Amino acid sequence: MKIAIVTDTYRPRINGVVTSIDTFANEYRKLGHEVKIVAPEFPVEQKDFKDQENEKFVIRMKSHYLFFDPEDRFPDPWTPSMRKKIREELLVHKFDIIHTQTPFTLGIEAVKWAKQMNCPIVHTYHTMFESYVHYLKFIPAPIGRSFSKWFSRWYCNKMDLNITPSTQMHDLLMTYNVTKPVLVNPTGIKMDKFRKFDGNDFRKKNNIPEDTILFLFMGRIGQEKNIPFLFDVLKKVKALKPGKEIKLMVAGKGPAEDAVHAAAKEKSVENDILWFGYFEPQDWVNCYAAADLFTFASVTETQGLVVTEAMAVGTPVVAVGQMGVAEVMAGDKGGLLVDLNVDHFTEAVIKMLDDRNLYAAKKKEALAYAQEWSAESMAKKLLAKFEKVIEDKKHAEK
């Protein structure tokens, strides 16, 4: 099968959408399929990511600065040089299917490309956009939410098939009155990356004593991740365990870094936070393994890949049980789910720390349960959905 993945966000940008793209693309290639990725250029030297294994499969589009979202880019596929590039590197290959990951500039153009190649087009609805309208400070929030729902419906109804990474996201699209088919297919995780891990090595490298209790947040530093909530939990846990050295690791980067740092200072926990940015691959895995608990308070996750990644090294999770995280953990698998309440979250953390039998059971459960979320399994399921869409289109044209 020849698959074109089209996205308005891609490396060197790092987020859940990019992780999903690379995960599926790599698995497709392992299974013998041809994959190209259409993505924007970034204003950095190409050598920063050209040596990555996947870059040779990427068709880069000219792009511009986005004033309200400096991390991302505004692709410009309309210049004569880009139109020529699209014809020569995309359209002539006659792909069997186009899979869009974002409903913006390139995603909208992809609808035209699919018609030109007479192939079906599929979209994965990764992001609950109505929860992100606060980034558009020039638009009143109620108007932004209303527009995001209308636009999501309009775009999804252009598709032959829509994919959501969780049942909750599927149900959300139903409330938007999306009439085209919507199926659930999570991303899964690359289990081979988690075969080797060493939490003690991470602690030594970062001068963290073995007896320090470590909580971990890993992810994009954005307002929607609700990180200051974890500061409140940390403060309460420290009060309940006097004399214990307890730290929260915050690993990642994002637009809310200044605000999150300010919140830590305001809540008087700035000295109890270990700030990390992005890691090299092995340090990234070892960081998960170094934590005693993975703590997660986001209520907007469409899937919560970081939760399964933490479980893949046996780190139990305490998380707010909403959206994709609730589905991933299927109740309390690999940890404990709580409601969005600081006291309840704190109680769950204390329970995990004090009940060593429970902790050992959850650690074992996390390791076993993560195996069910393998990228290979999820890729095969999605490929089967692609094959059906392709066949349905052929039959409809007869």
C-alpha positions, 0 to 999 in steps of 0.5 A: 500500500502507498500511504501519504501522511499529511500534517501541518506539524512535524519534526523538529516540533515534538508533540503527541501528533508527531509521535503518532505520525512517526510511530505509525509510519515506522510500523507501516514501513516494517510491514512493507508499505510505502509511506511519504510525509508531507509537512512544513519546513522549519527555520532551522538548519536541515542537518538538525533533522536530516540525519534522522531515519525518517527525513528521507521520506518527508516532503517539506513545504515552504512555511511562515511564522505563526504569531499566535503559535511560534512553535508551529508554522503556517505552510505555504503550498501555493507558490509555483515552486511548491506546486511543482514539488507537489506534482513531482513528489506527491501526485505522480506517485498515485497514492492508495490513500491519504491520511491527514493529521491536522485540519489546517492548511495542508490538511485542507489541500490534501482533500484536493490532492485525494480527488486528483489521485482518485484515492480515499482520504482519512483523518485522525482527529487528535486534538480537542480544539475547543480546549485550546482556544485560549491560545487565540487571545484575539478571539473571545473564548465562546466564539472560538469554541463555537467555531472550533466545533463548526470547523471540526464538523466541516472538515471531518465531513470531507473525509471518507473515514475519521479516526479517533484515538479514544472512545471519548473523542469518538463520542465528542465528534458525534456531539458535533454532528459528524456524519461521515464514519468515525472509528477508534484506533489508538496509536500504541507505543514502540515497545522496543524503545522500552526494552532497556531502562535504568532509573538509577542511572538517571538519578546518578546522572542528575545527582538525585539521591536514591531515597528521594521520592520522585513524581514525574510529569512528562509532556508539553508545557501547556496551559491545558496540561494543568501542571499547577494542579500537581504543585498543589498535590506536591505541597500537600504530600510533603506536608503529610510526609515531613522529613521525606525528600520529595521532588516533582520532575517536570520534563518537556517544553512549551508555550506555558513555561513562564506561567508554570514557573511563576505558579511554582514560585507562587505556590512556594514549591519552586525548590521542590521542582526538577525542571527538564527539557527534552531528553536524548532517547535513552535518558527519556526512557530512564527518566520514566523509570527513575520516577516512583509515580507518574502524575498526570492531571490533564483533562484534555488528552485524546489518548495520553501516550505518556501514561502508557509510556510510563507503564512500559517501564513499570512506573505506576500512574496516578492520573485524573480519569478523564478523556483518553487517560480514562480509556487507556487505564481502563479503570485503575490498570497500572495505577489509580484514577481520581477525579479532578480534586487535589485532596483525592489526588493526594490521597491516591498518591499517599496510598500508593506510597504507603501500601507497598503491596499495592505499589508492587502489584500496580508496578507489575500490572503496568508492565504487563498492561503496556504490552497490549498497547504495542505500536505494531498491533495498532498499526495492523488494525489501522491498515485493515481500516485503510484497506476497507476504505479503499475497497469501499471506494472502488465498489462505489465507483463501479 
